[in-house]
Amino acid sequence: MCVGLSVKVLSVDKDTMIVDSGGAKRKVSAALLNDLRPGDYVMVHAGAAISKITDDDADESSSVWESFK
């Protein structure tokens, strides 16, 4: 099973970005997506942002993860 995490973009620098994943800051690749800005939400898999998502998508994803705790 493949799992992607919804994260909030904190900063973007060329093909990398810093994201917030549940309070943990991580550096991930932004090479697959265009026009990312701080405040955007993205789905990350294997260290790369694979899709831009909406705030509602991020909230739903977080709710699902919380149900497993």
HELIX and SHEET records of a PDB file:
HELIX    1   1 ASP A   55  SER A   67  1                                  13    
SHEET    1   A 5 ALA A  24  SER A  29  0                                        
SHEET    2   A 5 THR A  16  SER A  21 -1                                        
SHEET    3   A 5 LEU A   5  ASP A  13 -1                                        
SHEET    4   A 5 TYR A  41  HIS A  45 -1                                        
SHEET    5   A 5 ALA A  48  ILE A  53 -1                                        
END                                                                             
